[in-house]
């Protein structure tokens, strides 16, 4: 008869501290019972403080253990030789516990300043764990065997790619240190953990819903990175025209199509800000004029964008080889409008994002869904080009966010992914496949060959056919100007 060492009680299935205990029980080959959620007896619930799970009641009548490290020590003490081999030195345990503390602080702080502080501490904690790994003379922190310290950190390493607040600022060690990444994979793929590891889509949903950084704020920052990339390319293309032999309209038309797609995307982004985001920020600050400078900048940009498109059209209407002066003016205007829009992006990030970070998660999700519905017709035709200019980490974050507004089995999700697939490089798309393999249509699991194969012309014509416009416009909320009839602040 197998001896049961006790019962583990936990108020949820995703608790990483509970997973620690389950990993240890498997590594030590000891048996414990598990009781979850509604099945927990009232007598146990009565003595456990909020957030105090898991707890363990030993079968030998010992006192209830209320810390995962104490529970694992108890299992080690009752597992003979396997326990002695599994136990780690205090130095290693302290290092991984410091790492876990930093991870939890970043994800639970909810304030950018605190999160930045603990991201820096997280980098140091990861470096300390890696130092121990390097000195362990083996594939694990315990040297040649999976140890207590590896067990402690495995559930948290498994979660890192899905923790919104960390994933968007991935520590450099994950990029630079092959040995560290190999250790992470060994630990996370350990059979004792994989038997009980949460599915990736479950973690993705959980951390998206509970992120302390709101989604629209993150999406806005991601869009900004795409705008900056598109502007850089447009600037390079137009400035290069005056140095080429001007034989035809091909390069100029391609630059015009890129400019058109950029401006339509910027206008969609500004529409969301004017109608959804800015009213929320005004309400949050209690200042009805808090965002008015942003709205007035949008009005200014409407004129700038339409004028620049008209200048492109004027150049296209002139005979190749005889429009050098127009191309020079065009290059100058592109630089001027670019600098103005980039300065506005910097202003928004510095002024609005700190306020947005203080809103609760449900407000963020509501705004995200509103933004998606507002742009549902245009988005499929611009998202491919936009994401092709984003760093891949931002593309992955954007898709994570969209999954809060779009069902993964829906035609809308398929359409968005199809457009992104058409524009990303094979290397970038492979990253998408790895992250979203559980929610990708089968046909899109194939990595595209060659470089980006979608064209600006195709996207521009499709967008114009779907939502034709005579000129770029950005709607705004009623009475939202400095001269509008706002009541005075209290």
Sine and cosine of phi, psi and omega as CSV:
sin_phi,cos_phi,sin_psi,cos_psi,sin_omega,cos_omega
0.00,0.00,0.75,-0.66,-0.01,-1.00
-0.97,0.23,0.74,-0.67,0.00,-1.00
-1.00,0.10,0.78,-0.63,0.05,-1.00
-1.00,-0.03,0.86,-0.52,-0.06,-1.00
-0.97,0.24,-0.31,0.95,0.00,-1.00
0.32,-0.95,-0.17,-0.99,-0.05,-1.00
-0.82,-0.57,0.77,-0.64,0.05,-1.00
-0.99,-0.12,0.83,-0.56,0.03,-1.00
-0.94,-0.33,0.74,-0.67,0.04,-1.00
-0.57,-0.82,0.61,-0.79,-0.10,-1.00
-1.00,-0.02,0.29,0.96,0.03,-1.00
-0.16,-0.99,0.32,-0.95,-0.08,-1.00
-1.00,-0.07,-0.17,0.99,-0.09,-1.00
-0.97,-0.23,0.07,1.00,-0.10,-0.99
-0.90,0.43,0.88,-0.48,-0.01,-1.00
-0.92,0.39,-0.46,0.89,0.01,-1.00
-0.95,0.31,-0.57,0.82,0.12,-0.99
-0.91,0.41,-0.63,0.78,0.02,-1.00
-0.89,0.45,-0.57,0.82,0.09,-1.00
-0.82,0.57,-0.75,0.67,-0.04,-1.00
-0.90,0.43,-0.66,0.75,-0.02,-1.00
-0.92,0.39,-0.62,0.79,0.08,-1.00
-0.87,0.48,-0.75,0.66,-0.04,-1.00
-0.87,0.50,-0.67,0.74,-0.02,-1.00
-0.89,0.46,-0.58,0.81,0.02,-1.00
-0.96,0.27,-0.67,0.74,0.02,-1.00
-0.90,0.43,-0.57,0.82,-0.04,-1.00
-1.00,0.02,-0.12,0.99,0.01,-1.00
0.85,0.52,0.71,0.71,0.08,-1.00
-0.89,-0.45,0.38,-0.92,-0.07,-1.00
-0.96,-0.29,0.72,-0.70,0.12,-0.99
-0.68,-0.73,0.45,-0.89,0.13,-0.99
-1.00,0.00,0.43,-0.90,0.05,-1.00
-0.78,-0.62,0.67,-0.74,0.03,-1.00
-0.74,-0.68,0.76,-0.65,-0.09,-1.00
-0.86,-0.51,0.52,-0.86,0.29,-0.96
0.76,0.65,-0.88,-0.48,-0.14,-0.99
-0.90,0.44,-0.33,0.95,-0.02,-1.00
-0.99,0.12,-0.09,1.00,-0.01,-1.00
-0.95,0.32,0.79,-0.61,-0.01,-1.00
-0.88,0.47,0.53,-0.85,0.00,-1.00
-0.86,0.51,-0.56,0.83,-0.01,-1.00
-0.90,0.44,-0.55,0.83,0.05,-1.00
-0.96,0.27,-0.72,0.69,0.00,-1.00
-0.84,0.54,-0.58,0.82,-0.09,-1.00
-0.90,0.44,-0.42,0.91,-0.08,-1.00
-0.95,-0.30,0.03,1.00,-0.02,-1.00
-0.97,-0.25,0.85,-0.52,0.02,-1.00
-0.93,0.36,0.32,-0.95,0.05,-1.00
-0.83,0.56,0.73,-0.68,0.01,-1.00
0.97,0.25,0.19,0.98,-0.07,-1.00
-1.00,-0.05,0.19,0.98,-0.02,-1.00
-1.00,0.07,0.44,-0.90,0.01,1.00
-0.99,0.10,0.24,-0.97,0.15,-0.99
-0.78,-0.62,0.36,-0.93,-0.07,-1.00
-0.72,-0.69,0.77,-0.64,0.05,-1.00
-0.94,-0.33,0.95,-0.32,-0.01,-1.00
-0.90,0.44,0.56,-0.83,0.00,-1.00
-0.97,0.24,-0.21,0.98,-0.01,-1.00
-1.00,0.06,0.14,0.99,0.04,-1.00
1.00,0.03,0.08,1.00,0.02,-1.00
-0.93,0.37,0.17,-0.98,-0.06,-1.00
-0.94,0.33,0.42,-0.91,0.00,-1.00
-0.88,0.47,0.72,-0.70,0.04,-1.00
-0.99,-0.17,0.75,-0.66,-0.16,-0.99
-0.85,-0.53,0.37,0.93,0.06,-1.00
-0.64,-0.77,0.69,-0.72,-0.09,-1.00
-0.88,0.48,-0.57,0.82,0.01,-1.00
-0.92,0.38,-0.61,0.79,0.06,-1.00
-0.92,0.40,-0.62,0.79,0.02,-1.00
-0.90,0.44,-0.71,0.71,-0.02,-1.00
-0.92,0.40,-0.63,0.78,0.08,-1.00
-0.85,0.52,-0.64,0.77,0.02,-1.00
-0.89,0.45,-0.68,0.74,0.02,-1.00
-0.91,0.42,-0.65,0.76,0.02,-1.00
-0.88,0.48,-0.70,0.72,-0.04,-1.00
-0.89,0.45,-0.36,0.93,-0.04,-1.00
-0.93,-0.36,0.41,0.91,-0.05,-1.00
-0.80,-0.60,0.22,0.97,0.13,-0.99
0.90,0.44,-0.67,-0.75,-0.08,-1.00
-0.88,0.47,-0.61,0.79,-0.01,-1.00
-0.88,0.47,-0.55,0.83,0.04,-1.00
-0.93,0.37,-0.65,0.76,0.01,-1.00
-0.90,0.44,-0.60,0.80,0.03,-1.00
-0.96,0.30,-0.52,0.86,-0.07,-1.00
-0.98,0.22,-0.52,0.86,-0.10,-0.99
-0.89,0.45,0.65,-0.76,0.00,-1.00
-0.97,-0.26,0.35,-0.94,0.12,-0.99
-0.92,0.39,0.48,-0.88,-0.02,-1.00
-0.87,0.49,-0.53,0.85,0.01,-1.00
-0.87,0.49,-0.70,0.71,0.00,-1.00
-0.93,0.37,-0.66,0.75,0.01,-1.00
-0.90,0.44,-0.66,0.75,0.01,-1.00
-0.90,0.44,-0.61,0.79,-0.02,-1.00
-0.92,0.40,-0.70,0.71,-0.02,-1.00
-0.96,0.29,-0.54,0.84,0.05,-1.00
-0.92,0.38,-0.59,0.80,0.07,-1.00
-0.91,0.42,-0.62,0.79,0.05,-1.00
-0.89,0.46,-0.74,0.68,0.00,-1.00
-0.88,0.47,-0.64,0.77,0.01,-1.00
-0.88,0.48,-0.64,0.76,0.03,-1.00
-0.91,0.41,-0.68,0.73,0.02,-1.00
-0.86,0.52,-0.73,0.68,-0.03,-1.00
-0.91,0.41,-0.60,0.80,-0.02,-1.00
-0.91,0.41,-0.67,0.75,0.01,-1.00
-0.89,0.46,-0.70,0.71,-0.10,-0.99
-0.98,0.19,-0.32,0.95,-0.06,-1.00
-0.96,-0.28,-0.19,0.98,-0.11,-0.99
-0.91,0.41,-0.75,0.66,0.01,-1.00
0.98,0.19,-0.02,1.00,0.02,-1.00
-0.82,-0.57,0.77,-0.64,-0.08,-1.00
-0.82,0.57,-0.63,0.78,-0.05,-1.00
-0.90,0.43,-0.67,0.74,0.02,-1.00
-0.93,0.36,-0.64,0.77,0.01,-1.00
-0.89,0.45,-0.65,0.76,0.04,-1.00
-0.89,0.46,-0.67,0.74,0.01,-1.00
-0.86,0.51,-0.71,0.71,-0.07,-1.00
-0.99,0.14,-0.31,0.95,0.18,-0.98
-0.92,0.40,-0.63,0.78,0.06,-1.00
-0.90,0.43,-0.67,0.74,0.04,-1.00
-0.92,0.39,-0.54,0.84,0.05,-1.00
-0.89,0.45,-0.66,0.75,0.05,-1.00
-0.85,0.52,-0.68,0.73,0.00,-1.00
-0.92,0.38,-0.64,0.77,0.00,-1.00
-0.91,0.40,-0.64,0.77,0.05,-1.00
-0.90,0.43,-0.65,0.76,0.02,-1.00
-0.89,0.45,-0.61,0.79,0.01,-1.00
-0.92,0.39,-0.68,0.74,0.05,-1.00
-0.89,0.45,-0.64,0.77,0.01,-1.00
-0.92,0.40,-0.56,0.83,0.06,-1.00
-0.88,0.48,-0.68,0.74,0.04,-1.00
-0.91,0.41,-0.65,0.76,0.03,-1.00
-0.86,0.50,-0.70,0.71,-0.02,-1.00
-0.89,0.45,-0.54,0.84,-0.03,-1.00
-1.00,0.02,0.01,1.00,-0.10,-0.99
-0.99,0.13,-0.23,0.97,0.03,-1.00
0.83,0.55,0.78,0.62,0.02,-1.00
0.09,-1.00,0.01,-1.00,-0.08,-1.00
-0.97,0.22,-0.18,0.98,-0.06,-1.00
-0.81,-0.59,0.14,-0.99,0.06,-1.00
-0.91,0.42,-0.37,0.93,0.07,-1.00
-1.00,-0.04,0.26,0.97,-0.02,-1.00
1.00,0.04,-0.90,-0.44,-0.06,-1.00
-1.00,0.05,0.03,1.00,-0.02,-1.00
-0.71,-0.71,0.51,-0.86,0.08,-1.00
-0.91,0.42,0.78,-0.63,-0.19,-0.98
-0.86,-0.51,0.04,-1.00,0.05,-1.00
-0.84,0.54,-0.66,0.75,0.00,-1.00
-0.91,0.41,-0.66,0.75,0.07,-1.00
-0.88,0.48,-0.66,0.75,0.02,-1.00
-0.88,0.48,-0.68,0.74,-0.04,-1.00
-0.87,0.50,-0.62,0.79,-0.16,-0.99
-0.99,-0.11,-0.30,0.95,-0.09,-1.00
-0.81,0.59,-0.76,0.66,-0.04,-1.00
-0.88,0.47,-0.48,0.88,-0.02,-1.00
-0.99,0.16,-0.60,0.80,0.08,-1.00
-0.89,0.46,-0.60,0.80,0.03,-1.00
-0.89,0.46,-0.51,0.86,-0.08,-1.00
-1.00,0.03,-0.37,0.93,-0.15,-0.99
-0.78,0.63,-0.69,0.72,-0.03,-1.00
-0.90,0.44,-0.24,0.97,-0.07,-1.00
-0.95,-0.33,-0.12,0.99,0.04,-1.00
-0.98,0.18,0.96,-0.29,-0.15,-0.99
-0.81,0.59,-0.68,0.73,-0.12,-0.99
-0.94,0.33,-0.35,0.94,0.01,-1.00
-0.98,-0.21,-0.64,0.77,-0.07,-1.00
-0.84,0.54,-0.59,0.81,-0.02,-1.00
-0.97,0.23,-0.10,0.99,0.03,-1.00
-0.70,-0.71,0.83,0.56,-0.16,-0.99
-0.85,0.52,0.77,-0.64,0.00,-1.00
-0.86,0.52,0.60,-0.80,-0.07,-1.00
-0.87,0.50,-0.48,0.88,-0.07,-1.00
-0.88,0.48,-0.48,0.88,0.03,-1.00
-0.95,0.31,-0.34,0.94,-0.01,-1.00
-1.00,-0.09,-0.60,0.80,-0.19,-0.98
-0.99,-0.11,-0.43,0.90,-0.16,-0.99
-0.94,-0.33,0.98,-0.22,0.02,-1.00
-0.88,0.47,-0.65,0.76,-0.02,-1.00
-0.90,0.44,-0.62,0.78,0.02,-1.00
-0.91,0.41,-0.71,0.70,0.00,-1.00
-0.88,0.47,-0.63,0.78,0.01,-1.00
-0.90,0.44,-0.64,0.77,0.05,-1.00
-0.90,0.44,-0.69,0.72,0.03,-1.00
-0.83,0.55,-0.73,0.69,-0.02,-1.00
-0.90,0.44,-0.64,0.77,0.02,-1.00
-0.89,0.45,-0.68,0.73,-0.05,-1.00
-0.92,0.38,-0.73,0.68,-0.06,-1.00
-0.93,0.36,-0.53,0.85,-0.02,-1.00
-1.00,0.02,0.08,1.00,0.04,-1.00
-0.84,0.54,0.77,-0.64,-0.04,-1.00
-0.80,0.59,-0.59,0.81,-0.02,-1.00
-0.89,0.45,-0.45,0.89,0.06,-1.00
-1.00,-0.01,-0.66,0.75,-0.04,-1.00
-0.87,0.49,-0.45,0.89,0.04,-1.00
-0.89,0.46,-0.46,0.89,-0.08,-1.00
-0.82,-0.57,0.06,1.00,-0.06,-1.00
-0.91,0.40,0.69,-0.72,0.06,-1.00
-0.90,0.44,0.55,-0.84,0.07,-1.00
-0.90,0.43,0.50,-0.86,-0.06,-1.00
-0.89,0.46,-0.65,0.76,-0.04,-1.00
-0.91,0.42,-0.49,0.87,0.04,-1.00
-0.93,0.37,-0.71,0.71,0.03,-1.00
-0.91,0.42,-0.66,0.75,0.00,-1.00
-0.85,0.52,-0.72,0.70,-0.01,-1.00
-0.92,0.40,-0.69,0.72,-0.05,-1.00
-0.88,0.47,-0.76,0.65,-0.07,-1.00
-0.96,0.27,-0.46,0.89,0.10,-1.00
-0.92,0.40,-0.67,0.74,-0.04,-1.00
-0.95,0.30,-0.45,0.89,-0.08,-1.00
-0.95,-0.32,0.18,0.98,-0.03,-1.00
-0.88,0.47,0.65,-0.76,0.05,-1.00
-1.00,0.09,-0.26,0.97,0.19,-0.98
-1.00,-0.07,0.81,-0.59,-0.05,-1.00
-0.94,0.33,0.50,-0.87,-0.09,-1.00
-0.91,0.41,-0.77,0.64,-0.03,-1.00
-0.86,0.51,-0.59,0.81,0.06,-1.00
-0.85,0.52,-0.71,0.71,-0.02,-1.00
-0.92,0.40,-0.69,0.72,0.00,-1.00
-0.88,0.47,-0.66,0.76,0.04,-1.00
-0.86,0.51,-0.69,0.72,0.01,-1.00
-0.91,0.42,-0.60,0.80,0.02,-1.00
-0.91,0.41,-0.70,0.71,0.06,-1.00
-0.86,0.52,-0.66,0.75,0.01,-1.00
-0.84,0.54,-0.64,0.77,0.00,-1.00
-0.90,0.44,-0.59,0.81,0.06,-1.00
-0.93,0.37,-0.66,0.75,0.04,-1.00
-0.87,0.50,-0.69,0.73,-0.01,-1.00
-0.89,0.46,-0.65,0.76,0.03,-1.00
-0.91,0.41,-0.66,0.75,0.02,-1.00
-0.91,0.42,-0.66,0.75,0.03,-1.00
-0.89,0.45,-0.66,0.75,-0.01,-1.00
-0.88,0.47,-0.67,0.74,0.00,-1.00
-0.93,0.37,-0.70,0.72,0.01,-1.00
-0.87,0.50,-0.69,0.72,0.01,-1.00
-0.87,0.50,-0.70,0.71,-0.01,-1.00
-0.91,0.42,-0.65,0.76,-0.01,-1.00
-0.90,0.43,-0.71,0.71,-0.07,-1.00
-0.95,0.30,-0.66,0.76,0.01,-1.00
-0.91,0.41,-0.45,0.89,0.02,-1.00
-0.97,0.23,-0.30,0.95,-0.05,-1.00
-0.89,0.45,-0.61,0.79,-0.06,-1.00
-0.96,0.29,-0.20,0.98,0.00,-1.00
-0.98,-0.21,0.01,1.00,0.01,-1.00
-0.97,-0.26,0.32,-0.95,0.13,-0.99
-0.95,0.30,0.85,-0.53,-0.11,-0.99
-1.00,0.05,1.00,0.05,-0.06,-1.00
-0.99,-0.16,-0.51,0.86,-0.07,-1.00
-0.46,-0.89,-0.10,-1.00,-0.08,-1.00
-0.99,-0.11,0.05,1.00,-0.17,-0.99
-0.85,0.53,-0.82,0.57,-0.06,-1.00
-0.92,0.39,-0.62,0.79,0.00,-1.00
-0.92,0.39,-0.66,0.75,0.02,-1.00
-0.91,0.42,-0.62,0.78,0.03,-1.00
-0.89,0.45,-0.65,0.76,0.04,-1.00
-0.91,0.41,-0.62,0.79,0.02,-1.00
-0.91,0.42,-0.65,0.76,0.03,-1.00
-0.89,0.45,-0.67,0.75,0.05,-1.00
-0.89,0.46,-0.69,0.73,0.01,-1.00
-0.88,0.47,-0.67,0.74,0.01,-1.00
-0.88,0.47,-0.71,0.70,0.01,-1.00
-0.90,0.44,-0.65,0.76,0.04,-1.00
-0.87,0.50,-0.74,0.67,-0.08,-1.00
-0.94,0.34,-0.59,0.81,0.07,-1.00
-0.90,0.43,-0.60,0.80,0.00,-1.00
-0.95,0.32,-0.68,0.74,0.07,-1.00
-0.87,0.50,-0.65,0.76,-0.01,-1.00
-0.91,0.42,-0.63,0.77,0.06,-1.00
-0.89,0.46,-0.69,0.72,0.01,-1.00
-0.88,0.48,-0.70,0.72,0.00,-1.00
-0.93,0.37,-0.56,0.83,0.06,-1.00
-0.87,0.49,-0.72,0.70,0.06,-1.00
-0.86,0.51,-0.69,0.72,-0.02,-1.00
-0.89,0.45,-0.74,0.67,-0.05,-1.00
-0.89,0.45,-0.67,0.74,-0.16,-0.99
-1.00,-0.07,-0.41,0.91,-0.07,-1.00
-0.84,-0.54,-0.81,0.59,-0.12,-0.99
-0.94,0.34,-0.78,0.63,-0.10,-1.00
-0.89,0.46,-0.68,0.74,0.09,-1.00
-0.85,0.52,-0.59,0.81,0.02,-1.00
-0.92,0.39,-0.63,0.78,0.01,-1.00
-0.94,0.35,-0.63,0.78,0.06,-1.00
-0.87,0.49,-0.68,0.73,0.01,-1.00
-0.91,0.41,-0.63,0.78,-0.04,-1.00
-0.92,0.40,-0.59,0.81,-0.02,-1.00
-1.00,0.02,-0.25,0.97,-0.10,-1.00
0.95,0.33,0.30,0.95,-0.05,-1.00
-0.84,-0.54,0.95,-0.31,-0.06,-1.00
-0.93,0.36,-0.17,0.98,0.03,-1.00
-0.94,-0.33,0.17,0.98,-0.10,-1.00
-0.86,0.52,-0.65,0.76,-0.08,-1.00
-0.97,-0.24,0.14,0.99,-0.13,-0.99
-0.90,0.44,-0.54,0.84,0.04,-1.00
-0.90,0.44,-0.60,0.80,0.05,-1.00
-0.90,0.43,-0.66,0.75,0.00,-1.00
-0.92,0.39,-0.67,0.74,0.00,-1.00
-0.93,0.37,-0.52,0.86,0.09,-1.00
-0.92,0.40,-0.62,0.78,0.07,-1.00
-0.87,0.50,-0.67,0.74,0.03,-1.00
-0.87,0.49,-0.67,0.74,0.02,-1.00
-0.89,0.45,-0.66,0.75,-0.05,-1.00
-0.92,0.39,-0.49,0.87,0.05,-1.00
-0.84,0.54,-0.75,0.66,0.02,-1.00
-0.89,0.45,-0.67,0.75,0.00,-1.00
-0.89,0.46,-0.70,0.72,-0.05,-1.00
-0.92,0.38,-0.70,0.72,0.00,-1.00
-0.91,0.42,-0.62,0.78,0.02,-1.00
-0.90,0.44,-0.63,0.78,-0.02,-1.00
-0.93,0.36,-0.64,0.77,0.06,-1.00
-0.90,0.44,-0.63,0.78,0.05,-1.00
-0.90,0.44,-0.59,0.81,0.03,-1.00
-0.93,0.38,-0.63,0.78,0.11,-0.99
-0.85,0.53,-0.73,0.69,-0.04,-1.00
-0.90,0.43,-0.59,0.81,0.05,-1.00
-0.89,0.45,-0.69,0.72,0.01,-1.00
-0.90,0.43,-0.64,0.77,0.01,-1.00
-0.91,0.41,-0.46,0.89,0.01,-1.00
-0.99,0.17,-0.17,0.99,0.01,-1.00
-1.00,-0.05,0.36,-0.93,-0.06,-1.00
-0.96,0.28,0.78,-0.63,0.08,-1.00
-0.82,0.57,0.67,-0.74,-0.01,-1.00
1.00,-0.07,-0.20,0.98,-0.03,-1.00
-0.79,-0.62,0.42,0.91,-0.08,-1.00
-0.78,-0.62,0.50,0.87,-0.06,-1.00
-0.86,0.51,-0.66,0.75,-0.02,-1.00
-0.90,0.43,-0.66,0.75,0.00,-1.00
-0.91,0.42,-0.65,0.76,0.01,-1.00
-0.91,0.42,-0.57,0.82,0.04,-1.00
-0.92,0.39,-0.69,0.72,0.05,-1.00
-0.89,0.46,-0.66,0.75,0.00,-1.00
-0.87,0.49,-0.72,0.70,0.00,-1.00
-0.88,0.47,-0.65,0.76,0.01,-1.00
-0.91,0.42,-0.68,0.73,-0.02,-1.00
-0.93,0.37,-0.62,0.78,0.05,-1.00
-0.85,0.52,-0.71,0.71,0.00,-1.00
-0.90,0.44,-0.66,0.76,-0.03,-1.00
-0.91,0.41,-0.73,0.68,-0.01,-1.00
-0.92,0.38,-0.61,0.79,0.04,-1.00
-0.86,0.51,-0.76,0.65,-0.04,-1.00
-0.87,0.49,-0.61,0.79,0.02,-1.00
-0.91,0.41,-0.70,0.72,-0.01,-1.00
-0.94,0.35,-0.64,0.77,0.02,-1.00
-0.91,0.41,-0.61,0.79,0.06,-1.00
-0.89,0.45,-0.60,0.80,0.02,-1.00
-0.92,0.39,-0.63,0.78,0.06,-1.00
-0.88,0.48,-0.68,0.73,0.04,-1.00
-0.87,0.49,-0.67,0.74,0.00,-1.00
-0.88,0.47,-0.71,0.70,-0.01,-1.00
-0.88,0.48,-0.70,0.72,-0.04,-1.00
-0.91,0.41,-0.60,0.80,-0.01,-1.00
-0.97,0.23,-0.55,0.84,-0.14,-0.99
-1.00,-0.09,-0.70,0.72,-0.17,-0.99
-1.00,-0.07,-0.57,0.82,-0.11,-0.99
-0.90,0.43,-0.61,0.80,0.05,-1.00
-0.87,0.49,-0.59,0.81,0.03,-1.00
-0.94,0.33,-0.68,0.73,-0.01,-1.00
-0.87,0.49,-0.55,0.84,-0.01,-1.00
-0.90,0.44,-0.37,0.93,-0.04,-1.00
-1.00,0.07,-0.21,0.98,0.01,-1.00
-0.96,0.29,0.45,-0.89,-0.03,-1.00
-0.97,0.23,0.30,-0.96,-0.13,-0.99
-0.87,0.49,-0.64,0.77,-0.05,-1.00
-0.89,0.45,-0.59,0.81,0.08,-1.00
-0.89,0.45,-0.66,0.75,0.02,-1.00
-0.89,0.46,-0.71,0.70,-0.03,-1.00
-0.91,0.40,-0.61,0.79,0.04,-1.00
-0.89,0.46,-0.67,0.74,0.03,-1.00
-0.92,0.39,-0.62,0.79,0.02,-1.00
-0.87,0.49,-0.72,0.69,0.00,-1.00
-0.91,0.41,-0.61,0.79,0.06,-1.00
-0.89,0.45,-0.65,0.76,0.02,-1.00
-0.90,0.45,-0.65,0.76,-0.01,-1.00
-0.90,0.43,-0.72,0.69,-0.02,-1.00
-0.90,0.44,-0.60,0.80,-0.02,-1.00
-0.90,0.44,-0.55,0.83,-0.11,-0.99
-0.93,-0.36,0.35,0.94,-0.19,-0.98
-0.89,0.45,-0.49,0.87,-0.01,-1.00
-0.99,0.17,-0.63,0.78,-0.08,-1.00
-1.00,0.10,-0.55,0.83,-0.18,-0.98
-0.80,0.59,-0.71,0.70,-0.04,-1.00
-0.86,0.50,-0.40,0.92,-0.07,-1.00
-1.00,-0.03,-0.18,0.98,0.00,-1.00
-0.90,-0.45,-0.30,0.95,-0.15,-0.99
-0.93,0.36,-0.52,0.85,0.01,-1.00
-0.90,0.44,-0.77,0.64,0.01,-1.00
-0.90,0.44,-0.71,0.70,-0.04,-1.00
-0.86,0.51,-0.74,0.67,-0.04,-1.00
-0.93,0.37,-0.43,0.90,0.02,-1.00
-0.91,0.41,-0.30,0.95,0.02,-1.00
-0.98,-0.19,0.01,1.00,0.01,-1.00
-1.00,-0.06,0.51,-0.86,0.24,-0.97
-0.85,0.53,0.54,-0.84,-0.10,-0.99
-0.88,0.48,-0.54,0.84,0.04,-1.00
-0.87,0.49,-0.58,0.81,0.02,-1.00
-0.95,0.30,-0.57,0.82,0.06,-1.00
-0.88,0.47,-0.71,0.71,0.00,-1.00
-0.89,0.45,-0.65,0.76,0.03,-1.00
-0.91,0.41,-0.64,0.77,0.02,-1.00
-0.89,0.46,-0.68,0.73,0.02,-1.00
-0.91,0.42,-0.63,0.78,0.09,-1.00
-0.84,0.55,-0.69,0.73,-0.02,-1.00
-0.92,0.38,-0.68,0.74,-0.01,-1.00
-0.88,0.47,-0.48,0.88,0.02,-1.00
-0.92,0.38,-0.20,0.98,0.11,-0.99
-0.99,0.13,-0.22,0.98,-0.02,-1.00
-0.89,-0.45,-0.31,0.95,-0.10,-0.99
-0.81,-0.58,0.70,-0.72,0.07,-1.00
-0.95,0.30,0.73,-0.68,-0.07,-1.00
-0.90,0.43,-0.32,0.95,0.02,-1.00
-0.99,-0.12,0.10,0.99,-0.12,-0.99
-1.00,0.07,0.30,-0.95,0.06,-1.00
-0.92,0.39,-0.54,0.84,0.03,-1.00
-0.88,0.47,-0.69,0.72,0.02,-1.00
-0.89,0.46,-0.69,0.73,0.01,-1.00
-0.89,0.46,-0.66,0.75,-0.02,-1.00
-0.91,0.43,-0.68,0.73,0.03,-1.00
-0.88,0.47,-0.72,0.69,-0.01,-1.00
-0.91,0.41,-0.60,0.80,0.02,-1.00
-0.88,0.48,-0.67,0.75,0.02,-1.00
-0.92,0.39,-0.67,0.74,0.02,-1.00
-0.90,0.43,-0.66,0.75,0.02,-1.00
-0.84,0.54,-0.56,0.83,-0.06,-1.00
-0.95,0.30,-0.28,0.96,-0.11,-0.99
-0.89,-0.46,-0.37,0.93,-0.03,-1.00
-0.98,0.21,0.48,-0.88,0.10,-0.99
-0.94,0.34,0.34,-0.94,0.03,-1.00
-0.83,0.56,-0.63,0.78,-0.03,-1.00
-0.90,0.44,-0.68,0.73,0.00,-1.00
-0.93,0.36,-0.66,0.75,-0.03,-1.00
-0.91,0.41,-0.55,0.83,0.05,-1.00
-0.87,0.49,-0.60,0.80,0.06,-1.00
-0.90,0.43,-0.62,0.78,0.05,-1.00
-0.89,0.45,-0.70,0.72,0.00,-1.00
-0.87,0.49,-0.69,0.73,-0.03,-1.00
-0.90,0.43,-0.63,0.78,-0.04,-1.00
-0.97,0.23,-0.64,0.77,-0.19,-0.98
-0.90,-0.44,0.46,0.89,-0.07,-1.00
-0.85,0.53,-0.48,0.88,-0.04,-1.00
-0.98,0.19,-0.24,0.97,-0.03,-1.00
-0.81,-0.58,0.23,0.97,0.06,-1.00
-1.00,-0.02,0.66,-0.75,0.18,-0.98
-0.86,0.51,0.56,-0.83,-0.07,-1.00
-0.83,0.56,-0.66,0.75,-0.06,-1.00
-0.90,0.44,-0.37,0.93,-0.03,-1.00
-0.99,-0.10,0.08,1.00,0.10,-0.99
-0.96,0.29,-0.26,0.96,-0.01,-1.00
-0.97,0.24,0.76,-0.65,0.01,-1.00
-0.99,0.16,0.78,-0.62,-0.01,-1.00
-0.89,0.45,0.50,-0.86,0.03,-1.00
-1.00,-0.04,0.49,-0.87,0.04,-1.00
0.96,0.29,-0.23,-0.97,-0.01,-1.00
-1.00,0.03,-0.13,-0.99,-0.04,-1.00
-0.78,0.63,0.78,-0.63,-0.05,-1.00
-0.91,-0.41,-0.13,0.99,0.12,-0.99
-0.96,0.27,0.52,-0.85,-0.03,-1.00
-0.92,-0.39,0.46,-0.89,0.07,-1.00
-0.89,0.46,-0.65,0.76,-0.04,-1.00
-0.88,0.48,-0.70,0.71,0.00,-1.00
-0.87,0.49,-0.73,0.69,-0.01,-1.00
-0.91,0.41,-0.67,0.74,-0.03,-1.00
-0.90,0.43,-0.69,0.72,0.00,-1.00
-0.92,0.39,-0.64,0.77,0.01,-1.00
-0.91,0.41,-0.65,0.76,0.02,-1.00
-0.90,0.43,-0.70,0.72,-0.02,-1.00
-0.91,0.41,-0.57,0.82,0.03,-1.00
-0.94,0.33,-0.61,0.79,-0.05,-1.00
-0.96,0.27,-0.70,0.72,-0.03,-1.00
-0.67,-0.74,0.99,0.14,-0.05,-1.00
-0.94,0.34,0.61,-0.79,0.07,-1.00
-0.67,-0.74,0.57,-0.82,0.08,-1.00
-0.99,0.16,-0.52,0.85,0.03,-1.00
-0.41,-0.91,0.33,-0.94,0.02,-1.00
-0.93,0.38,0.76,-0.65,0.05,-1.00
-0.71,-0.70,0.51,-0.86,0.07,-1.00
-0.76,-0.64,0.96,-0.28,0.01,-1.00
-0.93,0.37,0.37,-0.93,0.03,-1.00
-0.66,-0.75,0.35,-0.94,0.02,-1.00
-0.93,0.36,0.51,-0.86,-0.02,-1.00
-0.87,0.49,0.60,-0.80,0.09,-1.00
0.89,0.45,0.35,0.94,-0.08,-1.00
-0.99,-0.17,0.93,0.36,0.09,-1.00
-0.63,-0.78,0.27,-0.96,-0.01,-1.00
-0.90,0.44,-0.48,0.88,-0.01,-1.00
-1.00,-0.09,0.08,1.00,-0.02,-1.00
-0.95,0.32,0.17,-0.98,-0.08,-1.00
-1.00,0.06,0.95,0.31,0.06,-1.00
-1.00,-0.02,0.61,-0.79,0.12,-0.99
-0.94,0.33,0.48,-0.88,0.03,-1.00
-0.91,0.41,0.48,-0.88,0.06,-1.00
-0.95,0.33,0.51,-0.86,0.08,-1.00
-0.93,0.36,0.00,0.00,0.00,0.00
